[in-house]
Structure formats: C-alpha cells, structure tokens
Amino acid sequence: MDSKLLAVEETIEYFSFLIRSAIRKTCPSIDQSDMDDIEQEVKITVWKEIRKSEKEIRNLGSYIWRVAYTTTSKVMKRLSEQRRALIDTQDEVLEQDEKFRTNTTDLPEARLQNKELEEIVHASVNSLIDSRRQVVKLYLSGLTADEMTKYFGWSDGKARNLLSRGLADLRKLLQKKGIDIEP
C-alpha cells in the first residue's frame, strides 16, 4: 500500500471519535449495531471521496464531520423508509386478512357487530402515539417482541416496553369505549 493511502487510512482511524460523535449527534437514540454499520459506511464514503478527490481538502476534520453527518442522515432516512414500508405492508396484510376472514355466524346482526368492533379497535390503535402504534400494529399482525427487536435494532427492553405500554394504552382506550379486554 503506498504511503498516501496508508496516511488516509490512519487519518480516518484517527478521526474515528469524530465520526462516532457526528453519528451520535445526528441520531442520539441509535443502538450499537446501527452505530457500527453507519460508522463503516462513513469510513468507506470518506475513503472513496479522498481517493477520488482531485482538490486538496483543507480542513479534514470538518470534511469528515460533514460526510459523517450526511451519511448518517441518508442511512437513517433509508432505515425509516424500510420500517414504514414494513408497517404499511402489515396494514395491507391485515386488510386482506379481514376480507378473507369467515364469520362464525351468518346473521346480519353479528356481522354488523363484528364490523363495528373492528372499526373501534382500528380507530383506537390509530390513536396511539406513533412509536407504540407501530409496535402494536406489528404485534396484531403476528410479529413477536423478539422479531421487532431484531427488525428495528432496538434493545429487548425497549421493544417489550413499547409493546407493553402500547397494549395497556389500547386496553384503556377500549375500556373507555365500553369494550372490556382482559390483560
């Protein structure tokens, strides 16, 4: 490896703390696995830019900070879009499932009652705060807390806490509407 490339690699490693700081500042709630992935992506981006750059970078620290910030923003936006797509897909699955669900009785009164109950539950779920609504929808779609932990990259405690609080909130909302659900 020539000395210029070695110097670039050493410089990037030297500024590792700056990269992590920029990532943490951009997204304070990021977990360790996402942090490592984003840091690696930032290092690769900086490496490529420095290698292809024909102009001299005057303030390398500032340059690395900017690259870390923009790369983190792009990665977090991409992750957000993927998570929204999953939630939207889960909503579509629920809607399709509802169409094919068979009623236990063919009586018109029972159908009307079931439809009204589904609408109340759906409206109640949609009135939850965003983070809890997401996990409750995924839970009602069949995902476990462990699967949500892996998908969102959260700690086990965070996923279980959001799910537990979301279900408790949903139970309270339904009880206010006269629907009693046992815990």
Backbone as JSON Lines, residues from 0, in Angstrom:
{"i":0,"aa":"M","n":[0.86,-1.17,0.0],"ca":[0.0,0.0,0.0],"c":[0.9,1.23,0.0]}
{"i":1,"aa":"D","n":[0.61,2.17,-0.88],"ca":[1.51,3.34,-0.93],"c":[1.29,4.25,0.27]}
{"i":2,"aa":"S","n":[2.23,5.13,0.5],"ca":[2.23,5.94,1.73],"c":[1.03,6.89,1.8]}
{"i":3,"aa":"K","n":[0.56,7.38,0.64],"ca":[-0.6,8.28,0.64],"c":[-1.85,7.55,1.14]}
{"i":4,"aa":"L","n":[-2.08,6.34,0.64],"ca":[-3.25,5.56,1.05],"c":[-3.14,5.16,2.52]}
{"i":5,"aa":"L","n":[-1.95,4.82,2.96],"ca":[-1.74,4.49,4.36],"c":[-2.03,5.7,5.25]}
{"i":6,"aa":"A","n":[-1.61,6.89,4.78],"ca":[-1.87,8.12,5.54],"c":[-3.36,8.4,5.62]}
{"i":7,"aa":"V","n":[-4.08,8.16,4.52],"ca":[-5.53,8.37,4.5],"c":[-6.19,7.42,5.5]}
{"i":8,"aa":"E","n":[-5.78,6.16,5.49],"ca":[-6.35,5.18,6.4],"c":[-6.08,5.55,7.86]}
{"i":9,"aa":"E","n":[-4.86,5.97,8.15],"ca":[-4.51,6.38,9.51],"c":[-5.32,7.61,9.93]}
{"i":10,"aa":"T","n":[-5.52,8.55,9.0],"ca":[-6.28,9.76,9.29],"c":[-7.74,9.42,9.61]}
{"i":11,"aa":"I","n":[-8.32,8.55,8.8],"ca":[-9.71,8.14,9.04],"c":[-9.82,7.46,10.4]}
{"i":12,"aa":"E","n":[-8.88,6.61,10.72],"ca":[-8.9,5.94,12.02],"c":[-8.71,6.94,13.15]}
{"i":13,"aa":"Y","n":[-7.86,7.93,12.94],"ca":[-7.62,8.96,13.93],"c":[-8.9,9.74,14.22]}
{"i":14,"aa":"F","n":[-9.7,9.99,13.17],"ca":[-10.93,10.77,13.32],"c":[-12.14,9.89,13.64]}
{"i":15,"aa":"S","n":[-11.9,8.65,14.0],"ca":[-12.99,7.74,14.34],"c":[-13.9,8.31,15.43]}
{"i":16,"aa":"F","n":[-13.31,8.92,16.44],"ca":[-14.11,9.51,17.52],"c":[-15.02,10.61,16.98]}
{"i":17,"aa":"L","n":[-14.52,11.37,16.0],"ca":[-15.3,12.45,15.39],"c":[-16.48,11.88,14.6]}
{"i":18,"aa":"I","n":[-16.22,10.79,13.9],"ca":[-17.28,10.13,13.14],"c":[-18.37,9.65,14.09]}
{"i":19,"aa":"R","n":[-17.99,8.97,15.15],"ca":[-18.98,8.46,16.12],"c":[-19.74,9.62,16.78]}
{"i":20,"aa":"S","n":[-19.03,10.69,17.04],"ca":[-19.67,11.86,17.64],"c":[-20.71,12.46,16.7]}
{"i":21,"aa":"A","n":[-20.37,12.56,15.42],"ca":[-21.31,13.1,14.43],"c":[-22.53,12.19,14.3]}
{"i":22,"aa":"I","n":[-22.3,10.89,14.31],"ca":[-23.41,9.94,14.21],"c":[-24.32,10.08,15.44]}
{"i":23,"aa":"R","n":[-23.71,10.12,16.63],"ca":[-24.47,10.21,17.87],"c":[-25.25,11.53,17.93]}
{"i":24,"aa":"K","n":[-24.64,12.62,17.44],"ca":[-25.32,13.91,17.45],"c":[-26.49,13.92,16.46]}
{"i":25,"aa":"T","n":[-26.29,13.28,15.3],"ca":[-27.34,13.22,14.28],"c":[-28.5,12.36,14.74]}
{"i":26,"aa":"C","n":[-28.18,11.27,15.42],"ca":[-29.22,10.33,15.84],"c":[-28.91,9.82,17.24]}
{"i":27,"aa":"P","n":[-29.31,10.57,18.28],"ca":[-28.92,10.23,19.66],"c":[-29.42,8.87,20.15]}
{"i":28,"aa":"S","n":[-30.52,8.38,19.62],"ca":[-31.09,7.13,20.15],"c":[-30.62,5.89,19.4]}
{"i":29,"aa":"I","n":[-29.6,6.03,18.59],"ca":[-29.14,4.91,17.76],"c":[-28.51,3.83,18.63]}
{"i":30,"aa":"D","n":[-28.73,2.57,18.25],"ca":[-28.13,1.49,19.03],"c":[-26.75,1.14,18.47]}
{"i":31,"aa":"Q","n":[-26.04,0.27,19.17],"ca":[-24.65,-0.03,18.84],"c":[-24.49,-0.66,17.47]}
{"i":32,"aa":"S","n":[-25.37,-1.58,17.09],"ca":[-25.21,-2.24,15.79],"c":[-25.41,-1.26,14.64]}
{"i":33,"aa":"D","n":[-26.41,-0.38,14.75],"ca":[-26.6,0.64,13.72],"c":[-25.43,1.61,13.71]}
{"i":34,"aa":"M","n":[-24.92,1.95,14.89],"ca":[-23.77,2.85,15.01],"c":[-22.58,2.27,14.25]}
{"i":35,"aa":"D","n":[-22.29,1.0,14.46],"ca":[-21.16,0.35,13.79],"c":[-21.35,0.32,12.27]}
{"i":36,"aa":"D","n":[-22.58,0.0,11.84],"ca":[-22.85,-0.04,10.39],"c":[-22.68,1.33,9.76]}
{"i":37,"aa":"I","n":[-23.22,2.36,10.41],"ca":[-23.12,3.71,9.86],"c":[-21.67,4.18,9.88]}
{"i":38,"aa":"E","n":[-20.96,3.87,10.95],"ca":[-19.54,4.27,11.02],"c":[-18.75,3.65,9.88]}
{"i":39,"aa":"Q","n":[-19.01,2.37,9.6],"ca":[-18.32,1.7,8.5],"c":[-18.67,2.37,7.16]}
{"i":40,"aa":"E","n":[-19.94,2.69,6.98],"ca":[-20.37,3.33,5.74],"c":[-19.72,4.72,5.59]}
{"i":41,"aa":"V","n":[-19.62,5.46,6.69],"ca":[-18.97,6.77,6.67],"c":[-17.5,6.62,6.29]}
{"i":42,"aa":"K","n":[-16.82,5.66,6.9],"ca":[-15.4,5.46,6.6],"c":[-15.19,5.11,5.13]}
{"i":43,"aa":"I","n":[-16.05,4.27,4.61],"ca":[-15.95,3.91,3.19],"c":[-16.19,5.13,2.31]}
{"i":44,"aa":"T","n":[-17.2,5.92,2.65],"ca":[-17.5,7.14,1.88],"c":[-16.34,8.11,1.93]}
{"i":45,"aa":"V","n":[-15.78,8.35,3.11],"ca":[-14.63,9.26,3.24],"c":[-13.46,8.73,2.44]}
{"i":46,"aa":"W","n":[-13.2,7.44,2.56],"ca":[-12.09,6.81,1.83],"c":[-12.25,7.03,0.32]}
{"i":47,"aa":"K","n":[-13.42,6.75,-0.19],"ca":[-13.67,6.92,-1.64],"c":[-13.51,8.37,-2.06]}
{"i":48,"aa":"E","n":[-14.08,9.28,-1.27],"ca":[-14.03,10.71,-1.62],"c":[-12.59,11.23,-1.61]}
{"i":49,"aa":"I","n":[-11.83,10.83,-0.61],"ca":[-10.44,11.3,-0.53],"c":[-9.63,10.72,-1.69]}
{"i":50,"aa":"R","n":[-9.86,9.46,-2.01],"ca":[-9.1,8.83,-3.1],"c":[-9.43,9.45,-4.46]}
{"i":51,"aa":"K","n":[-10.7,9.78,-4.69],"ca":[-11.08,10.32,-6.0],"c":[-10.95,11.84,-6.08]}
{"i":52,"aa":"S","n":[-10.86,12.48,-4.92],"ca":[-10.81,13.94,-4.89],"c":[-9.53,14.46,-5.51]}
{"i":53,"aa":"E","n":[-9.69,15.38,-6.41],"ca":[-8.51,15.97,-7.06],"c":[-8.12,17.27,-6.37]}
{"i":54,"aa":"K","n":[-9.05,17.84,-5.63],"ca":[-8.7,19.05,-4.9],"c":[-8.23,18.69,-3.5]}
{"i":55,"aa":"E","n":[-7.45,19.54,-2.94],"ca":[-6.93,19.29,-1.6],"c":[-7.99,19.66,-0.56]}
{"i":56,"aa":"I","n":[-8.16,18.8,0.42],"ca":[-9.11,19.06,1.49],"c":[-8.36,19.85,2.55]}
{"i":57,"aa":"R","n":[-8.85,21.06,2.81],"ca":[-8.12,21.95,3.71],"c":[-8.31,21.6,5.18]}
{"i":58,"aa":"N","n":[-9.53,21.34,5.57],"ca":[-9.81,21.02,6.98],"c":[-10.43,19.62,7.02]}
{"i":59,"aa":"L","n":[-9.58,18.63,7.19],"ca":[-10.02,17.24,7.12],"c":[-11.05,16.91,8.21]}
{"i":60,"aa":"G","n":[-10.87,17.44,9.4],"ca":[-11.82,17.18,10.49],"c":[-13.21,17.66,10.13]}
{"i":61,"aa":"S","n":[-13.31,18.87,9.62],"ca":[-14.59,19.44,9.21],"c":[-15.2,18.64,8.06]}
{"i":62,"aa":"Y","n":[-14.35,18.24,7.14],"ca":[-14.81,17.45,5.99],"c":[-15.38,16.11,6.46]}
{"i":63,"aa":"I","n":[-14.66,15.43,7.35],"ca":[-15.11,14.13,7.85],"c":[-16.41,14.3,8.64]}
{"i":64,"aa":"W","n":[-16.52,15.37,9.41],"ca":[-17.76,15.64,10.16],"c":[-18.94,15.77,9.2]}
{"i":65,"aa":"R","n":[-18.76,16.55,8.12],"ca":[-19.84,16.74,7.13],"c":[-20.23,15.41,6.49]}
{"i":66,"aa":"V","n":[-19.24,14.62,6.1],"ca":[-19.53,13.33,5.47],"c":[-20.25,12.42,6.47]}
{"i":67,"aa":"A","n":[-19.8,12.42,7.71],"ca":[-20.45,11.59,8.73],"c":[-21.9,12.02,8.94]}
{"i":68,"aa":"Y","n":[-22.12,13.31,9.0],"ca":[-23.47,13.84,9.21],"c":[-24.39,13.47,8.04]}
{"i":69,"aa":"T","n":[-23.95,13.73,6.81],"ca":[-24.81,13.46,5.65],"c":[-25.02,11.96,5.46]}
{"i":70,"aa":"T","n":[-23.99,11.17,5.67],"ca":[-24.14,9.71,5.53],"c":[-25.1,9.17,6.58]}
{"i":71,"aa":"T","n":[-24.97,9.63,7.81],"ca":[-25.88,9.19,8.88],"c":[-27.32,9.57,8.53]}
{"i":72,"aa":"S","n":[-27.51,10.79,8.05],"ca":[-28.86,11.23,7.67],"c":[-29.44,10.34,6.58]}
{"i":73,"aa":"K","n":[-28.62,10.03,5.58],"ca":[-29.09,9.17,4.48],"c":[-29.44,7.77,4.97]}
{"i":74,"aa":"V","n":[-28.58,7.2,5.8],"ca":[-28.82,5.84,6.3],"c":[-30.07,5.81,7.17]}
{"i":75,"aa":"M","n":[-30.23,6.79,8.06],"ca":[-31.4,6.81,8.93],"c":[-32.68,7.02,8.12]}
{"i":76,"aa":"K","n":[-32.61,7.83,7.08],"ca":[-33.78,8.03,6.22],"c":[-34.14,6.71,5.53]}
{"i":77,"aa":"R","n":[-33.11,6.01,5.04],"ca":[-33.34,4.72,4.37],"c":[-33.95,3.72,5.35]}
{"i":78,"aa":"L","n":[-33.43,3.64,6.57],"ca":[-33.98,2.73,7.58],"c":[-35.41,3.09,7.93]}
{"i":79,"aa":"S","n":[-35.69,4.38,8.05],"ca":[-37.06,4.83,8.35],"c":[-38.03,4.41,7.25]}
{"i":80,"aa":"E","n":[-37.6,4.59,6.01],"ca":[-38.46,4.22,4.88],"c":[-38.71,2.72,4.86]}
{"i":81,"aa":"Q","n":[-37.67,1.93,5.17],"ca":[-37.85,0.47,5.21],"c":[-38.82,0.08,6.31]}
{"i":82,"aa":"R","n":[-38.71,0.73,7.46],"ca":[-39.6,0.41,8.58],"c":[-41.03,0.82,8.28]}
{"i":83,"aa":"R","n":[-41.2,1.99,7.66],"ca":[-42.56,2.42,7.27],"c":[-43.16,1.45,6.26]}
{"i":84,"aa":"A","n":[-42.34,1.0,5.32],"ca":[-42.82,0.05,4.31],"c":[-43.29,-1.24,4.97]}
{"i":85,"aa":"L","n":[-42.56,-1.69,5.98],"ca":[-42.96,-2.91,6.69],"c":[-44.3,-2.69,7.39]}
{"i":86,"aa":"I","n":[-44.45,-1.56,8.05],"ca":[-45.7,-1.27,8.76],"c":[-46.84,-1.15,7.76]}
{"i":87,"aa":"D","n":[-46.61,-0.47,6.63],"ca":[-47.65,-0.36,5.61],"c":[-48.02,-1.74,5.07]}
{"i":88,"aa":"T","n":[-47.01,-2.59,4.88],"ca":[-47.26,-3.95,4.41],"c":[-48.1,-4.71,5.42]}
{"i":89,"aa":"Q","n":[-47.79,-4.52,6.7],"ca":[-48.56,-5.2,7.74],"c":[-50.02,-4.73,7.71]}
{"i":90,"aa":"D","n":[-50.24,-3.41,7.48],"ca":[-51.61,-2.89,7.38],"c":[-52.35,-3.54,6.21]}
{"i":91,"aa":"E","n":[-51.65,-3.68,5.08],"ca":[-52.26,-4.3,3.91],"c":[-52.61,-5.76,4.18]}
{"i":92,"aa":"V","n":[-51.72,-6.46,4.88],"ca":[-51.97,-7.85,5.22],"c":[-53.21,-7.95,6.11]}
{"i":93,"aa":"L","n":[-53.31,-7.04,7.08],"ca":[-54.49,-7.05,7.95],"c":[-55.77,-6.82,7.16]}
{"i":94,"aa":"E","n":[-55.72,-5.87,6.21],"ca":[-56.9,-5.59,5.4],"c":[-57.27,-6.81,4.55]}
{"i":95,"aa":"Q","n":[-56.28,-7.45,3.94],"ca":[-56.55,-8.64,3.13],"c":[-57.08,-9.77,4.0]}
{"i":96,"aa":"D","n":[-56.49,-9.91,5.18],"ca":[-56.92,-10.95,6.1],"c":[-58.38,-10.73,6.5]}
{"i":97,"aa":"E","n":[-58.74,-9.48,6.7],"ca":[-60.11,-9.15,7.08],"c":[-61.09,-9.55,5.98]}
{"i":98,"aa":"K","n":[-60.69,-9.37,4.72],"ca":[-61.58,-9.71,3.6],"c":[-61.85,-11.21,3.54]}
{"i":99,"aa":"F","n":[-60.84,-12.02,3.89],"ca":[-60.99,-13.46,3.76],"c":[-61.43,-14.14,5.05]}
{"i":100,"aa":"R","n":[-61.54,-13.37,6.11],"ca":[-61.94,-13.94,7.39],"c":[-63.4,-14.41,7.3]}
{"i":101,"aa":"T","n":[-63.64,-15.55,7.85],"ca":[-65.02,-16.06,7.84],"c":[-65.66,-15.76,9.19]}
{"i":102,"aa":"N","n":[-66.89,-15.38,9.14],"ca":[-67.63,-15.11,10.37],"c":[-68.16,-16.41,10.94]}
{"i":103,"aa":"T","n":[-68.27,-16.45,12.27],"ca":[-68.77,-17.65,12.92],"c":[-70.27,-17.79,12.72]}
{"i":104,"aa":"T","n":[-70.9,-16.72,12.34],"ca":[-72.34,-16.79,12.1],"c":[-72.68,-15.94,10.88]}
{"i":105,"aa":"D","n":[-73.73,-16.31,10.23],"ca":[-74.15,-15.57,9.04],"c":[-75.24,-14.55,9.35]}
{"i":106,"aa":"L","n":[-75.56,-14.4,10.61],"ca":[-76.61,-13.46,10.97],"c":[-76.15,-12.03,10.69]}
{"i":107,"aa":"P","n":[-76.99,-11.22,10.05],"ca":[-76.61,-9.84,9.74],"c":[-76.25,-9.02,10.98]}
{"i":108,"aa":"E","n":[-76.94,-9.28,12.11],"ca":[-76.64,-8.53,13.34],"c":[-75.22,-8.82,13.83]}
{"i":109,"aa":"A","n":[-74.82,-10.09,13.74],"ca":[-73.48,-10.48,14.19],"c":[-72.42,-9.87,13.29]}
{"i":110,"aa":"R","n":[-72.66,-9.86,12.0],"ca":[-71.72,-9.24,11.06],"c":[-71.55,-7.75,11.36]}
{"i":111,"aa":"L","n":[-72.68,-7.09,11.59],"ca":[-72.64,-5.66,11.89],"c":[-71.89,-5.4,13.19]}
{"i":112,"aa":"Q","n":[-72.13,-6.22,14.18],"ca":[-71.45,-6.08,15.47],"c":[-69.94,-6.29,15.32]}
{"i":113,"aa":"N","n":[-69.54,-7.32,14.57],"ca":[-68.12,-7.58,14.35],"c":[-67.46,-6.42,13.59]}
{"i":114,"aa":"K","n":[-68.15,-5.91,12.6],"ca":[-67.59,-4.81,11.8],"c":[-67.42,-3.56,12.67]}
{"i":115,"aa":"E","n":[-68.42,-3.27,13.5],"ca":[-68.34,-2.11,14.4],"c":[-67.18,-2.27,15.39]}
{"i":116,"aa":"L","n":[-67.03,-3.48,15.92],"ca":[-65.94,-3.75,16.86],"c":[-64.58,-3.57,16.17]}
{"i":117,"aa":"E","n":[-64.44,-4.09,14.96],"ca":[-63.18,-3.93,14.22],"c":[-62.87,-2.46,13.97]}
{"i":118,"aa":"E","n":[-63.89,-1.68,13.64],"ca":[-63.68,-0.25,13.4],"c":[-63.24,0.47,14.66]}
{"i":119,"aa":"I","n":[-63.83,0.1,15.8],"ca":[-63.46,0.72,17.08],"c":[-62.01,0.37,17.43]}
{"i":120,"aa":"V","n":[-61.66,-0.9,17.29],"ca":[-60.28,-1.32,17.58],"c":[-59.31,-0.63,16.65]}
{"i":121,"aa":"H","n":[-59.62,-0.59,15.37],"ca":[-58.74,0.06,14.38],"c":[-58.55,1.54,14.71]}
{"i":122,"aa":"A","n":[-59.64,2.23,15.03],"ca":[-59.54,3.66,15.38],"c":[-58.74,3.84,16.67]}
{"i":123,"aa":"S","n":[-58.92,2.94,17.62],"ca":[-58.18,3.04,18.89],"c":[-56.69,2.82,18.67]}
{"i":124,"aa":"V","n":[-56.34,1.83,17.87],"ca":[-54.92,1.58,17.57],"c":[-54.32,2.79,16.88]}
{"i":125,"aa":"N","n":[-55.04,3.37,15.94],"ca":[-54.52,4.53,15.2],"c":[-54.39,5.78,16.07]}
{"i":126,"aa":"S","n":[-55.05,5.79,17.22],"ca":[-54.96,6.97,18.08],"c":[-53.79,6.88,19.07]}
{"i":127,"aa":"L","n":[-53.09,5.74,19.09],"ca":[-51.92,5.6,19.96],"c":[-50.79,6.48,19.45]}
{"i":128,"aa":"I","n":[-49.84,6.81,20.34],"ca":[-48.68,7.59,19.89],"c":[-47.89,6.74,18.9]}
{"i":129,"aa":"D","n":[-47.16,7.42,18.02],"ca":[-46.53,6.78,16.86],"c":[-45.71,5.55,17.2]}
{"i":130,"aa":"S","n":[-44.79,5.66,18.14],"ca":[-43.9,4.53,18.44],"c":[-44.68,3.32,18.96]}
{"i":131,"aa":"R","n":[-45.67,3.57,19.8],"ca":[-46.48,2.47,20.34],"c":[-47.43,1.92,19.28]}
{"i":132,"aa":"R","n":[-47.96,2.8,18.45],"ca":[-48.87,2.37,17.38],"c":[-48.15,1.39,16.45]}
{"i":133,"aa":"Q","n":[-46.9,1.71,16.1],"ca":[-46.13,0.84,15.2],"c":[-45.99,-0.56,15.77]}
{"i":134,"aa":"V","n":[-45.57,-0.66,17.04],"ca":[-45.34,-1.99,17.61],"c":[-46.65,-2.74,17.85]}
{"i":135,"aa":"V","n":[-47.72,-2.02,18.22],"ca":[-49.0,-2.7,18.43],"c":[-49.53,-3.24,17.09]}
{"i":136,"aa":"K","n":[-49.41,-2.45,16.03],"ca":[-49.86,-2.93,14.71],"c":[-49.07,-4.16,14.29]}
{"i":137,"aa":"L","n":[-47.76,-4.13,14.5],"ca":[-46.94,-5.27,14.14],"c":[-47.28,-6.49,15.01]}
{"i":138,"aa":"Y","n":[-47.54,-6.25,16.29],"ca":[-47.92,-7.32,17.2],"c":[-49.25,-7.94,16.76]}
{"i":139,"aa":"L","n":[-50.22,-7.09,16.44],"ca":[-51.52,-7.59,16.0],"c":[-51.43,-8.3,14.65]}
{"i":140,"aa":"S","n":[-50.35,-8.0,13.91],"ca":[-50.13,-8.67,12.64],"c":[-49.41,-10.0,12.8]}
{"i":141,"aa":"G","n":[-48.98,-10.29,14.03],"ca":[-48.36,-11.58,14.28],"c":[-46.88,-11.55,14.63]}
{"i":142,"aa":"L","n":[-46.24,-10.37,14.64],"ca":[-44.83,-10.31,15.0],"c":[-44.68,-10.38,16.52]}
{"i":143,"aa":"T","n":[-43.62,-11.02,16.94],"ca":[-43.33,-11.09,18.37],"c":[-42.43,-9.92,18.76]}
{"i":144,"aa":"A","n":[-42.3,-9.68,20.05],"ca":[-41.41,-8.62,20.54],"c":[-39.97,-8.89,20.12]}
{"i":145,"aa":"D","n":[-39.57,-10.16,20.12],"ca":[-38.21,-10.52,19.69],"c":[-37.99,-10.17,18.22]}
{"i":146,"aa":"E","n":[-38.98,-10.44,17.38],"ca":[-38.85,-10.1,15.96],"c":[-38.77,-8.59,15.76]}
{"i":147,"aa":"M","n":[-39.54,-7.83,16.53],"ca":[-39.48,-6.37,16.44],"c":[-38.13,-5.86,16.91]}
{"i":148,"aa":"T","n":[-37.58,-6.49,17.95],"ca":[-36.25,-6.12,18.46],"c":[-35.22,-6.25,17.36]}
{"i":149,"aa":"K","n":[-35.25,-7.37,16.67],"ca":[-34.28,-7.61,15.6],"c":[-34.51,-6.66,14.43]}
{"i":150,"aa":"Y","n":[-35.76,-6.47,14.04],"ca":[-36.05,-5.64,12.87],"c":[-35.66,-4.19,13.09]}
{"i":151,"aa":"F","n":[-36.07,-3.62,14.23],"ca":[-35.81,-2.21,14.48],"c":[-34.4,-1.97,15.03]}
{"i":152,"aa":"G","n":[-33.73,-3.05,15.46],"ca":[-32.41,-2.89,16.03],"c":[-32.46,-2.3,17.43]}
{"i":153,"aa":"W","n":[-33.58,-2.5,18.11],"ca":[-33.75,-1.97,19.46],"c":[-33.23,-2.97,20.47]}
{"i":154,"aa":"S","n":[-33.08,-2.51,21.69],"ca":[-32.78,-3.43,22.78],"c":[-34.05,-4.22,23.07]}
{"i":155,"aa":"D","n":[-33.86,-5.37,23.7],"ca":[-35.01,-6.21,24.04],"c":[-35.96,-5.46,24.96]}
{"i":156,"aa":"G","n":[-35.4,-4.72,25.9],"ca":[-36.22,-3.96,26.85],"c":[-37.06,-2.9,26.18]}
{"i":157,"aa":"K","n":[-36.48,-2.21,25.19],"ca":[-37.21,-1.13,24.52],"c":[-38.42,-1.69,23.76]}
{"i":158,"aa":"A","n":[-38.22,-2.77,23.02],"ca":[-39.32,-3.35,22.25],"c":[-40.43,-3.85,23.18]}
{"i":159,"aa":"R","n":[-40.04,-4.55,24.22],"ca":[-41.04,-5.07,25.16],"c":[-41.76,-3.94,25.9]}
{"i":160,"aa":"N","n":[-41.02,-2.9,26.25],"ca":[-41.61,-1.75,26.94],"c":[-42.62,-1.05,26.05]}
{"i":161,"aa":"L","n":[-42.23,-0.76,24.8],"ca":[-43.17,-0.09,23.88],"c":[-44.41,-0.95,23.65]}
{"i":162,"aa":"L","n":[-44.21,-2.25,23.47],"ca":[-45.34,-3.14,23.24],"c":[-46.24,-3.2,24.47]}
{"i":163,"aa":"S","n":[-45.65,-3.36,25.63],"ca":[-46.44,-3.45,26.86],"c":[-47.24,-2.17,27.09]}
{"i":164,"aa":"R","n":[-46.58,-1.03,26.95],"ca":[-47.28,0.24,27.15],"c":[-48.33,0.48,26.06]}
{"i":165,"aa":"G","n":[-48.0,0.1,24.83],"ca":[-48.96,0.27,23.74],"c":[-50.22,-0.55,23.95]}
{"i":166,"aa":"L","n":[-50.03,-1.81,24.37],"ca":[-51.2,-2.67,24.63],"c":[-51.99,-2.17,25.83]}
{"i":167,"aa":"A","n":[-51.3,-1.67,26.86],"ca":[-52.01,-1.11,28.02],"c":[-52.82,0.12,27.61]}
{"i":168,"aa":"D","n":[-52.21,0.98,26.79],"ca":[-52.94,2.16,26.3],"c":[-54.16,1.75,25.47]}
{"i":169,"aa":"L","n":[-53.97,0.75,24.62],"ca":[-55.08,0.27,23.79],"c":[-56.19,-0.29,24.67]}
{"i":170,"aa":"R","n":[-55.83,-1.06,25.69],"ca":[-56.81,-1.62,26.61],"c":[-57.62,-0.51,27.27]}
{"i":171,"aa":"K","n":[-56.94,0.56,27.73],"ca":[-57.62,1.68,28.38],"c":[-58.58,2.37,27.41]}
{"i":172,"aa":"L","n":[-58.12,2.6,26.18],"ca":[-58.97,3.25,25.18],"c":[-60.22,2.41,24.91]}
{"i":173,"aa":"L","n":[-60.04,1.11,24.79],"ca":[-61.18,0.24,24.51],"c":[-62.13,0.18,25.7]}
{"i":174,"aa":"Q","n":[-61.58,0.19,26.91],"ca":[-62.43,0.18,28.1],"c":[-63.27,1.45,28.18]}
{"i":175,"aa":"K","n":[-62.69,2.59,27.8],"ca":[-63.45,3.84,27.79],"c":[-64.6,3.78,26.8]}
{"i":176,"aa":"K","n":[-64.45,2.94,25.77],"ca":[-65.49,2.81,24.75],"c":[-66.44,1.67,25.07]}
{"i":177,"aa":"G","n":[-66.29,1.11,26.29],"ca":[-67.22,0.06,26.72],"c":[-66.82,-1.34,26.3]}
{"i":178,"aa":"I","n":[-65.6,-1.53,25.86],"ca":[-65.14,-2.86,25.46],"c":[-64.12,-3.32,26.49]}
{"i":179,"aa":"D","n":[-64.47,-4.37,27.23],"ca":[-63.58,-4.84,28.3],"c":[-62.71,-5.98,27.76]}
{"i":180,"aa":"I","n":[-61.41,-5.8,27.91],"ca":[-60.46,-6.81,27.45],"c":[-59.62,-7.21,28.64]}
{"i":181,"aa":"E","n":[-59.51,-8.51,28.88],"ca":[-58.71,-8.99,29.99],"c":[-57.23,-8.92,29.63]}
{"i":182,"aa":"P","n":[-56.37,-8.55,30.62],"ca":[-54.93,-8.5,30.34],"c":[-54.32,-9.87,30.17]}
